[in-house]
Amino acid sequence: MLDGLDAVHWAGLKHAHGDATDVPGQLRDLRSLDPEARRQARWALHSNIFHQGLRFEATAPAVPFLLELLADPATPERAELIDLLVTIAIGYSELWLPDGLSIQELSPGPARAAYDEVRKGLPLFRALAAESDEALRTAAAYSLAWFPDDAAGSVPVLAEVAAVSRAEGEGAAATALVALGLLGVAPDGDALGDARPLVRLGAAIAAVRVAGHDVGRDAVEELLVWSRTMTYPDQRFPFLGGDTGGYAGLALRQVGPRHEEITFTGLLDRLPDVRGGGALQVVTEALCLAFPDGPAPDDAAFDRLDARQRALVRALADSPETWQVDGRDFGNLSRLVGYYRLPTDNQTMREYAGLSAR
């Protein structure tokens, strides 16, 4: 195991914090019997060969050893290794969603070299997608979403994961459906009617990704449910770090004018009930629909706004708790609304809309 690791001239390779002489020890620690040592090793590799979205000279040379570790069933926590490999390959997934990865837009140099090295692991990822372990199967399905040039070999594997996992676990099924959508394959007709919510979400995301403006209303309504619900990271759903509501909101951007009104109305209906991150997501999508050309003009009076913009202002004015988190003003939401040159607190918004004080 890890034969050839010491033959690499790590001292001559750079990572985020200097020369890469510490990488061999970190790779070996991924096989440690001590869970904390393994966790520290993954954290260190995330910090040095991948750092703040960047890849380095030492990144691509480390990948073959990570793949070797992944291929051995005796290696602990293999799902976490897949996550590390995907991060090395693509950087932050939110940069590519909801449309999927564009190889042409990958930065040249170390980032592209790292992607190409991880791509060599596709046969292994496909094999691991058939494993019985739910977390490993989910992680493997997730990895296949990011290699569009190799879709022909991955689509049958993902279709099998989606079909088999429906009887076993919704995380792998939902992940496989999203991955299929990112590779250009629509879900089958039954997926949107699945009894499990996460599977329906995966199907709706895939349907919108493939059909775009022509997607059916059932997919749009499913996305609306998720986008306007306060959610916490779902460890079964690896996209966007488990931010299911956030991904649903991103997907809604793809539905086009045919479904804009139902999308906008649904967002406003949910606005009084969301808080924190959920509020931020709902308000972001509503603002994008209400102000498609960007912020309002400076000092724009309420009566100079169009009907949709006035409806959003009134909804924000009538939703005082949406502006707060744990009883305090939510600064991120205030800054977001302020970007559109609208009042940045609830009371001022009420005054702007001509409503009486509460």
C-alpha positions in Angstrom: 0.0 0.0 0.0 1.3 3.4 -1.0 4.3 2.0 -2.8 6.2 4.8 -4.5 5.0 7.5 -2.1 8.5 8.2 -0.9 9.8 8.2 -4.5 8.0 11.5 -5.2 10.2 14.5 -4.7 7.8 16.2 -2.3 10.3 18.7 -1.2 10.4 20.1 -4.7 6.6 20.6 -4.9 4.7 23.4 -3.3 1.3 23.5 -1.7 -0.6 26.4 0.0 1.8 26.6 3.0 5.2 25.8 1.5 6.9 22.7 0.4 5.0 19.4 0.4 7.2 17.3 2.7 4.2 16.9 5.1 1.9 15.3 2.4 3.3 11.7 2.7 2.6 11.5 6.4 -0.9 12.9 6.0 -1.7 10.4 3.3 -0.4 7.6 5.5 -2.5 8.9 8.4 -5.6 8.3 6.4 -5.1 4.6 7.2 -4.4 5.2 10.9 -6.3 3.2 13.5 -7.0 6.5 15.4 -10.1 8.3 14.1 -8.8 11.7 15.2 -5.6 11.2 13.3 -7.6 10.4 10.2 -9.7 13.4 10.7 -6.7 15.7 11.2 -5.1 14.2 8.0 -8.2 15.0 5.9 -8.3 18.5 7.4 -4.6 19.1 6.6 -5.0 17.9 3.1 -8.0 20.1 2.5 -5.9 23.0 3.8 -2.6 22.4 1.9 -3.2 20.7 -1.4 -6.6 22.4 -1.7 -6.9 25.8 -0.1 -9.6 28.4 -0.6 -10.5 27.0 -4.0 -6.9 26.8 -5.3 -4.8 23.7 -6.3 -1.1 23.6 -6.3 2.0 21.8 -7.6 1.6 19.0 -5.0 -2.1 18.5 -5.7 -2.1 16.3 -8.8 0.8 14.1 -7.6 -1.2 13.3 -4.4 -4.3 12.1 -6.3 -3.0 8.6 -7.4 -2.3 7.8 -3.7 -5.7 9.0 -2.6 -7.2 6.8 -5.3 -5.1 3.8 -4.2 -6.4 4.3 -0.6 -9.9 4.6 -1.9 -9.7 1.3 -3.8 -8.7 -0.7 -0.7 -11.8 -1.9 1.3 -9.6 -1.8 4.4 -9.3 2.0 4.2 -11.6 3.6 6.7 -14.1 6.4 5.8 -13.9 6.0 2.1 -16.9 8.2 1.5 -15.0 11.1 3.0 -12.1 10.4 0.7 -14.4 10.7 -2.3 -15.5 14.1 -1.0 -11.9 15.2 -0.8 -11.2 13.9 -4.3 -14.2 15.7 -5.8 -13.2 18.9 -4.0 -9.7 18.6 -5.5 -11.2 18.0 -8.9 -13.8 20.8 -9.1 -13.2 23.2 -6.2 -16.4 24.6 -4.6 -19.5 23.0 -6.1 -21.5 26.1 -5.8 -19.4 27.7 -8.5 -20.9 25.2 -11.0 -24.5 24.9 -9.9 -27.2 24.7 -11.1 -25.9 24.2 -14.6 -23.1 21.7 -13.9 -19.4 21.7 -14.6 -17.9 23.2 -17.7 -14.5 21.7 -18.4 -13.7 24.6 -20.7 -14.0 27.0 -17.7 -11.6 25.1 -15.5 -8.6 27.1 -14.7 -5.5 25.9 -16.5 -2.4 24.7 -14.7 -2.7 22.9 -11.3 -6.5 23.0 -11.2 -6.8 21.3 -14.6 -4.0 18.8 -13.8 -5.8 17.8 -10.6 -9.1 17.4 -12.4 -7.5 15.1 -15.0 -5.9 13.0 -12.3 -9.1 12.5 -10.4 -10.8 11.7 -13.7 -8.6 8.6 -13.9 -10.6 7.3 -10.9 -13.9 7.1 -12.8 -13.8 3.3 -13.1 -13.3 3.1 -9.4 -16.1 5.6 -8.6 -18.5 3.6 -10.8 -17.6 0.4 -9.1 -18.1 1.9 -5.6 -21.5 3.1 -6.7 -22.6 -0.5 -6.4 -21.4 -1.0 -2.9 -23.9 -1.9 -0.2 -22.8 0.9 2.2 -25.3 3.8 1.7 -22.8 6.6 2.4 -20.2 5.2 0.0 -22.8 4.6 -2.7 -24.0 8.2 -2.3 -20.5 9.7 -2.4 -19.7 7.7 -5.5 -22.9 8.8 -7.3 -22.0 12.4 -6.4 -18.6 12.1 -7.9 -19.9 11.0 -11.3 -21.9 14.2 -11.7 -18.7 16.2 -12.3 -17.3 14.5 -15.4 -19.7 15.4 -18.3 -17.3 14.2 -21.0 -17.6 10.7 -19.5 -21.4 10.7 -19.2 -21.9 7.7 -21.5 -20.1 5.4 -19.0 -21.7 6.9 -15.9 -25.4 7.3 -16.8 -26.2 3.5 -16.7 -24.4 3.3 -13.3 -26.4 6.2 -11.9 -29.7 4.9 -13.3 -29.0 1.7 -11.4 -28.2 3.5 -8.2 -31.4 5.5 -8.5 -33.5 2.4 -9.1 -31.9 0.2 -6.4 -31.7 2.9 -3.8 -35.3 3.6 -4.0 -35.9 0.4 -2.1 -33.0 1.0 0.4 -32.1 4.7 1.0 -33.3 8.0 -0.3 -29.9 9.8 -0.1 -28.2 7.7 -2.8 -31.3 7.8 -5.0 -31.7 11.5 -4.7 -28.0 12.1 -5.4 -28.0 9.8 -8.4 -31.1 11.6 -9.8 -29.4 15.0 -9.5 -26.2 13.6 -11.0 -28.2 12.3 -13.9 -29.7 15.7 -14.4 -26.3 17.4 -14.4 -25.2 14.9 -17.1 -28.3 15.8 -19.2 -30.6 12.9 -18.4 -34.2 13.5 -17.1 -35.7 11.5 -14.3 -38.2 8.8 -15.1 -41.8 9.5 -14.7 -42.2 7.9 -11.3 -39.5 9.7 -9.4 -41.5 13.0 -8.8 -44.2 10.9 -7.2 -41.9 9.0 -4.9 -43.0 8.8 -1.3 -39.7 10.0 0.1 -39.3 13.8 0.0 -35.5 13.8 -0.8 -36.0 11.6 -3.8 -38.7 14.0 -5.1 -36.3 16.9 -4.6 -33.6 15.1 -6.6 -36.1 14.3 -9.4 -37.3 18.0 -9.5 -33.8 19.3 -9.7 -33.0 16.9 -12.5 -36.2 17.7 -14.4 -35.6 21.4 -14.3 -31.9 21.0 -15.3 -32.9 19.0 -18.4 -36.2 20.5 -19.4 -35.6 24.1 -18.4 -38.4 26.4 -19.4 -40.5 23.4 -20.6 -40.4 21.6 -17.2 -43.8 20.5 -15.8 -45.5 22.4 -13.0 -45.2 19.4 -10.6 -41.4 19.8 -10.6 -41.7 23.6 -10.0 -44.1 23.1 -7.1 -41.7 20.6 -5.5 -38.8 23.0 -5.7 -41.0 25.7 -4.2 -41.7 23.6 -1.2 -38.0 23.1 -0.6 -36.9 26.6 -1.4 -39.2 28.2 1.1 -38.6 25.8 3.9 -36.0 26.3 6.6 -33.6 23.4 6.2 -30.4 22.3 7.9 -27.5 20.5 6.2 -28.7 17.1 5.2 -25.8 14.7 5.4 -27.5 12.3 3.0 -27.3 15.0 0.2 -23.8 16.0 -0.7 -24.6 18.8 -3.2 -24.0 22.2 -1.7 -22.9 20.6 1.5 -26.4 19.3 2.1 -28.2 22.7 1.6 -31.3 21.2 0.1 -33.3 24.5 0.2 -30.4 26.4 -1.3 -30.2 24.0 -4.2 -33.9 24.2 -4.8 -33.6 27.9 -5.0 -30.8 27.7 -7.5 -32.8 25.3 -9.6 -35.8 27.7 -9.7 -33.7 30.1 -11.7 -33.9 27.6 -14.6 -37.6 27.4 -14.9 -38.0 30.5 -17.1 -40.9 32.9 -17.7 -43.5 30.2 -18.1 -43.5 29.5 -14.4 -42.3 32.9 -13.0 -45.7 33.9 -11.6 -46.4 30.8 -9.7 -42.7 30.8 -8.5 -42.9 34.4 -7.3 -46.4 34.0 -5.7 -45.2 30.9 -3.9 -42.1 32.7 -2.5 -44.2 35.6 -1.2 -46.6 33.2 0.4 -43.8 31.5 2.3 -42.0 34.7 3.3 -43.7 35.3 6.7 -42.7 31.8 7.8 -38.9 31.7 7.0 -36.0 32.8 9.2 -32.3 33.0 8.9 -30.8 31.1 6.0 -34.2 30.1 4.8 -35.3 33.7 4.7 -32.1 34.7 2.8 -32.7 32.1 0.2 -36.4 33.0 -0.3 -35.7 36.8 -0.4 -32.8 36.3 -2.8 -35.0 34.4 -5.4 -37.9 36.9 -5.0 -35.6 39.9 -5.5 -34.1 38.3 -8.6 -37.6 37.8 -10.1 -38.9 41.3 -9.0 -35.8 43.2 -10.1 -34.5 41.3 -13.2 -32.6 44.3 -14.4 -30.8 44.9 -11.1 -31.3 47.3 -8.2 -34.0 50.0 -8.1 -33.0 53.5 -9.1 -31.6 55.7 -6.4 -34.4 57.2 -4.2 -37.1 55.4 -6.2 -40.5 56.1 -4.6 -42.7 53.2 -3.8 -45.3 54.2 -6.5 -42.5 54.2 -9.1 -42.0 50.4 -8.6 -43.9 48.0 -10.8 -46.6 45.7 -9.5 -44.3 42.8 -8.7 -41.8 45.0 -7.0 -44.5 46.6 -4.9 -45.9 43.2 -3.9 -42.5 42.1 -2.7 -42.0 45.3 -0.7 -45.4 44.8 1.0 -44.6 41.2 1.8 -41.3 42.2 3.4 -43.1 45.0 5.3 -45.7 42.5 6.6 -43.1 40.0 7.7 -41.3 41.5 10.7 -40.0 38.2 12.0 -38.4 37.3 8.7 -35.9 40.2 9.3 -34.6 38.6 12.5 -32.6 35.7 13.8 -32.9 34.8 17.5 -34.6 38.1 18.2 -31.9 40.2 16.5 -31.8 41.9 13.2 -30.4 39.6 10.5 -27.6 41.7 9.0 -27.1 39.5 5.9 -30.8 40.0 4.9 -30.5 43.8 5.5 -27.5 44.0 3.3 -29.1 41.9 0.6 -32.2 44.1 0.5 -30.1 47.2 0.7 -28.2 46.1 -2.4 -31.5 46.6 -4.3 -31.7 50.1 -2.9 -34.7 49.2 -0.7 -35.0 50.0 3.1 -32.9 47.8 5.2 -35.1 47.2 8.2 -38.7 46.2 8.7 -40.1 49.4 10.1 -38.5 51.6 7.4 -39.9 49.2 4.8 -43.4 49.7 6.3 -43.0 53.4 6.1 -41.7 53.2 2.5 -44.7 51.1 1.5 -47.1 53.6 3.2 -48.2 51.1 5.9 -48.9 52.1 9.5 -46.4 51.4 12.2 -46.9 48.1 14.2 
